[in-house]
Amino acid sequence: MASEMKIWFVLLTVLLVFINLSPLLVKGEQQVPCLFIMGDSLFDNGNNNNLFTTAKANYPPYGIDFPDGPTGRFTNGKNTADFIAELLGFDKYIEPFATVKGVEMFRGVNYASGAAGIRDESGIHLGDRISLNRQLRNHKETISHMSTLLENNMTLTKEYLSKCIYIVGMGNNDYINNYLMPQFYPSSLLYKPEKYATILAQQYEKQLKTLYRYGARKVAVFGLGSIGCTPVELDLYGTKDSPCVDSINSAVLKFVDKLKPMIDDFNSNLPNANFIYINVTSIAIGDPASIGMLNMSQ
């Protein structure tokens, strides 16, 4: 229950920073015209369904608690993007890029893709996935369609986009499905953790600036969680007296620590930029046993 409350607090914080929204009204009228989402499996709601990849979730038991059953969400029910859309007052969830059509894109688009990363190669051993660079290209295509519908008025299109909220959650797979898999990727052999974090942050900075250049002004950037506490890493690396793989969390933290200064720099130097950083690590559950998860290798 405590971890669930923390998640809701973070989602509410995102909304309260961007708009003058009372928590008592979050279920009411739609608060912003549009919501755009970029990310990985934590946000994907169907973009991987028709890709040639093992990173799919459009079959049971995924979606067992979702009204429409399995949809491509990597969860039993709603994902983070769905909760945010609900709290913003949208009457239905944001459509994935794979299926959105026509004027529906003015409500926003979900570009997220399971196994995708900041780096183009991250997750390639699983098959196709839509990296952040590809998601940005898809957004550029969306903007072109929107502009066409607005009689090719790009100024009006950019003005509209400036009122939208953007959610970006990337980087997990650049560790889970890249740096921490030396059998498939050379990154950990080429770079020490600090150097890899620097290179990754530099690429991410360029990508977020591209998003700004496309017209995004209100952007929530989600950091990485405690990857060293995930079942797959615990099973692969094991631990001694610690509940998590501390070396992994330490490596990931080197990247996470670079995000806040990056966001501060955007807000100081990019006109009308309103970026916020969501420190996912700080709201992590810590010891999994504290919420009853005793056997993390299963």
Helices and strands as residue ranges (DSSP letters): H 2-18, G 23-25, E 35-39, H 80-87, G 102-107, G 124-126, H 132-149, H 154-161, E 165-169, H 172-174, I 175-179, H 187-190, H 193-213, E 218-222, G 227-229, H 231-237, H 246-256, H 259-269, E 274-278, G 281-283, G 288-291
